[in-house]
Structure formats: structure tokens, C-alpha cells
Amino acid sequence: MEEYFNLTHTFEPVWNENSKVLVLGTFPSVKSRRYGFYYGHPQNRFWKVASAITGQDVPVTIEDKKKLLLSNNIALWDVIYKCSIKGSSDSSIKDVVANNLVPLLDGSGITMIYANGAKAYELYMKYSYQETGMEIVKLPSTSPANAVYTLEKLVAKWNVLIDNF
């Protein structure tokens, strides 16, 4: 039986003063933690979706991924700073300590926040909304576990980000 691990988020948010939209996930998966950056699981479609909606090539390196986001005014972070979690299972998350989003929001031009999936939306509403006062739009998860959405359907839904660049 898989056990819980109490973990702390180790990735910095990707953003700058020109960021206009913020995409929030939950907490890095086991593969992302090993890779050392967001959406490191090869089957996660986040980077394919991001490249499709921005009209750029799929980035390979961490540096290229940061450039893709920042050149399109997209900020990226997770709701959770610390939690207990079994493996990569969002449904197992407990003992949540949220990231403080206020400095990022205050230091940028972010006017819209998007959740990468229902769990990120739920966690934001529970732990961060009262601090930020900003609404969040729930988008379908890019996780490989979300088999209901093809890449094409994800791109169609995630295209709302380009309205805010």
C-alpha cells in the first residue's frame, strides 16, 4: 500500500512583471519532482497545449519552457506549498499549506487566473481565494489521467488564455 509523504514544493513560480494570466496546478507529480520542473511527466499534455495555443514549437528544455511562458505573458505556479500526498494522486492530498499568491499578483499585470483541472480549482477556492479576491476559471486538466479530453479538445478549451495575452 502506498504511503503518504509530507512534501514541500521546490519549484519557483514562473512569472515576471509582464505576466497577464496565471495558470495554477495543484502540486508537482513524482515525475515532475524528479525532472525538477512543472509538468515533467512525458504524457502530461500541458506543454503541447501551451505550444498549440501560442503557435510555438513544443519546448524541450526547462529554459525553453520558461521562455514560452514568459514570452506569452503566462505565469505558472501551483496552489500548494506543502502537503501530504500519496505518489502523484491529487485525490490523496491533505494537510495543505497554500502558496502565498499575493506577491506574484501584486508584482505583475495578472488579470485572470486559470486552474489546470478541477482539483486545482477546488484547492484555490478553499485556500487562496479569500487572500487574493480574484476569480479563477476552471479548465480541463492536462494530466494523462484525464483521458476524456483529447489533445484537440484541450487546446480548444485552453484557447481562452490567448484572449488575455
C-alpha positions in Angstrom: 0.0 0.0 0.0 1.3 3.4 -1.0 2.1 5.7 1.9 1.7 9.4 2.5 4.7 11.7 2.2 4.8 15.2 3.7 6.4 17.3 0.9 7.3 20.9 0.3 7.1 22.5 -3.2 10.6 23.2 -4.5 9.9 25.0 -7.8 9.8 28.7 -8.1 6.9 30.2 -9.9 7.5 31.3 -13.5 6.4 34.9 -13.9 7.5 38.4 -14.4 6.0 41.9 -14.3 4.5 41.5 -17.8 2.6 38.3 -16.9 -1.1 38.7 -17.7 -2.5 35.3 -16.9 -1.7 32.8 -14.2 -2.1 29.1 -14.6 -2.3 27.1 -11.3 -1.8 23.4 -10.9 -2.0 21.5 -7.6 1.4 20.1 -6.7 4.2 18.6 -8.8 3.8 14.9 -9.6 6.5 12.4 -8.7 7.9 12.6 -12.3 7.9 16.4 -12.2 9.7 16.4 -8.9 12.4 14.1 -10.4 12.6 16.2 -13.5 12.8 19.4 -11.5 10.1 21.4 -13.2 6.4 21.7 -13.9 4.6 19.1 -15.9 7.6 16.8 -16.3 5.6 13.7 -16.9 6.1 12.9 -20.6 2.4 12.0 -21.0 1.2 15.3 -19.5 -0.1 17.5 -22.3 0.5 20.9 -20.7 3.5 21.8 -22.9 1.7 20.6 -26.1 -1.3 22.6 -25.2 0.8 25.7 -24.4 2.7 25.5 -27.6 -0.5 25.0 -29.6 -2.3 28.0 -28.2 0.7 30.2 -28.6 1.7 28.9 -32.0 5.2 28.0 -30.9 7.1 24.7 -31.0 6.8 22.4 -28.1 9.6 23.3 -25.7 12.1 20.6 -24.6 14.4 22.2 -22.0 13.3 23.9 -18.8 14.8 27.2 -20.1 12.7 26.9 -23.3 9.6 26.1 -21.3 10.2 29.3 -19.2 10.7 31.3 -22.4 7.5 30.0 -24.0 5.5 31.1 -20.9 7.1 34.5 -20.3 7.2 35.5 -24.0 3.4 35.0 -24.0 2.8 36.7 -20.6 1.8 33.5 -18.9 2.7 32.8 -15.3 2.8 29.3 -13.9 2.6 28.1 -10.3 0.8 25.7 -8.0 -1.7 26.3 -5.3 0.1 24.1 -2.8 3.3 25.0 -1.0 3.3 21.9 1.4 1.0 18.9 1.7 0.8 15.2 2.4 0.3 13.2 -0.7 0.4 9.6 -1.9 2.6 9.4 -5.0 1.1 11.8 -7.6 -2.5 11.4 -6.6 -4.3 14.7 -6.4 -7.2 13.0 -4.7 -5.0 11.9 -1.8 -3.8 15.5 -1.0 -4.3 16.5 2.6 -2.6 18.8 5.2 -2.4 21.6 2.7 -0.4 24.8 3.2 -1.1 27.1 0.2 1.4 29.2 -1.6 1.1 32.9 -1.0 -0.1 34.2 -4.4 -0.5 37.8 -3.4 3.1 39.0 -4.0 3.1 37.4 -7.5 -0.3 39.0 -8.3 0.8 42.4 -6.9 4.1 42.3 -8.8 2.6 41.6 -12.2 -0.2 42.5 -14.6 -2.2 39.4 -14.0 -5.9 39.9 -14.6 -7.0 36.3 -15.0 -6.3 33.0 -13.1 -6.9 29.6 -14.7 -6.9 26.3 -12.9 -5.4 23.3 -14.6 -8.2 20.9 -13.6 -10.9 20.6 -11.0 -8.6 19.8 -8.1 -6.5 23.0 -8.6 -9.8 25.0 -8.8 -11.1 23.4 -5.6 -7.9 24.0 -3.7 -7.6 27.6 -4.9 -11.2 28.3 -3.8 -10.6 26.7 -0.4 -7.1 28.1 0.4 -6.3 31.1 -1.8 -9.5 32.9 -3.0 -10.1 34.7 0.3 -6.5 36.0 0.2 -6.5 37.1 -3.5 -10.1 38.0 -4.1 -9.6 37.0 -7.7 -11.9 34.7 -9.6 -10.5 31.6 -11.2 -11.6 29.8 -14.3 -11.6 26.0 -14.3 -10.0 24.4 -17.3 -9.8 20.7 -18.0 -6.7 19.0 -16.6 -3.8 18.3 -19.0 -3.0 15.3 -16.9 -2.7 11.9 -18.6 -5.3 10.7 -16.1 -7.9 13.0 -17.9 -8.5 10.6 -20.8 -11.9 12.1 -21.6 -10.1 15.1 -23.3 -8.1 14.6 -26.5 -5.3 17.0 -27.2 -7.5 18.8 -29.7 -10.3 19.2 -27.1 -7.9 20.5 -24.5 -6.5 23.0 -27.0 -10.0 24.2 -27.8 -10.8 24.8 -24.2 -7.4 26.3 -23.2 -7.6 28.8 -26.1 -9.3 31.2 -23.7 -5.9 32.1 -22.4 -4.9 33.8 -25.7 -7.7 36.3 -25.2 -5.8 37.7 -22.2 -2.3 37.9 -23.6 
